[in-house]
Amino acid sequence: MAKQGEGRTALVLGGGGVAGIAWETGLLAGLLERGIDVSDADVVVGTSAGSVVGTVLRSGALQSTYESLLEPPTYDLAGVEGLDLEPLLAAGAAAAQSTGTEEQARSIIGRVAARAHTPETDDQAVTRFERLLPTTEWPLAELRVTAVDALDGTFRVLDSGSGVPLARAVAASCAVPGVYPATTVDGRLLMDGGMRSSTNADVAADCDRVLIVACGPELAVSPLGPTLSVAAEALRATADVLVIVADAESTAAFGTNPLLPESSTASALAGFAQAADVAERVRAFWR
């Protein structure tokens, strides 16, 4: 059984595109307004969108970021509407049928990431994150950012001790194959950490209380890695676990393309509204 009220705490923030960044920011801002401050987590784990929100939270910029999301977006993401996603979809289908290891299945998608002609270069993507993030320095409090090696499918967890600049780590974690460029880290091409799991909640296995925020449900099983249900069940052997998943109203706010900046305001408001519904559960769990 888990140990209630003792030990290290973790906040796990999952992937979900631009809409997911906004929804998670709104949810955490809504919790904070109700006196629930999860920024004191011993560990924050961020995958893709969650790596951005984890940086925002750790830098103390949650409220200002939420307020900025209520305004019309002032940036674009280099033509995400017109991209040819057929190679990625075909690779995803092939990976789903893979009978090899998880790394081999992920490398099938990784080959698309490595070859893709994206609207911006690797360095341009990193520069974009340097502008978008509230800081370019790793926070003092622990932040773990997930990514996947595009060539061999190995899983990477980047933190302040990895020697990788924060903006480059976040760019790698957000590098959706075929949409954004695979990011060079330590001479390797890395892609979106969501290619293993949308949440990668098992990265918090060294903690005793784990709050998982997911932008949507995950499949029960996946050839790519441990899904949310699998990871949460394993965590519960040694930790208290609470999972918060975007509700129907929030999912509707994401729209049909959660990568579009236009989804930000509605998603942020939906997250803030959902905070009212989950606040007491989170308060009792996080206390």
Secondary structure as UniProt FT lines:
FT   TURN            4..5
FT   STRAND          9..13
FT   HELIX           17..33
FT   TURN            34..35
FT   HELIX           38..40
FT   STRAND          43..47
FT   HELIX           49..58
FT   TURN            59..60
FT   HELIX           62..69
FT   HELIX           80..82
FT   HELIX           86..96
FT   HELIX           102..115
FT   HELIX           122..132
FT   STRAND          142..149
FT   TURN            150..152
FT   STRAND          155..158
FT   TURN            160..161
FT   HELIX           166..173
FT   TURN            177..179
FT   STRAND          183..185
FT   TURN            186..187
FT   STRAND          188..192
FT   HELIX           193..195
FT   HELIX           201..204
FT   TURN            205..206
FT   STRAND          209..214
FT   TURN            223..224
FT   HELIX           228..235
FT   TURN            236..238
FT   STRAND          240..245
FT   HELIX           248..254
FT   TURN            258..259
FT   HELIX           261..263
FT   HELIX           264..286
//
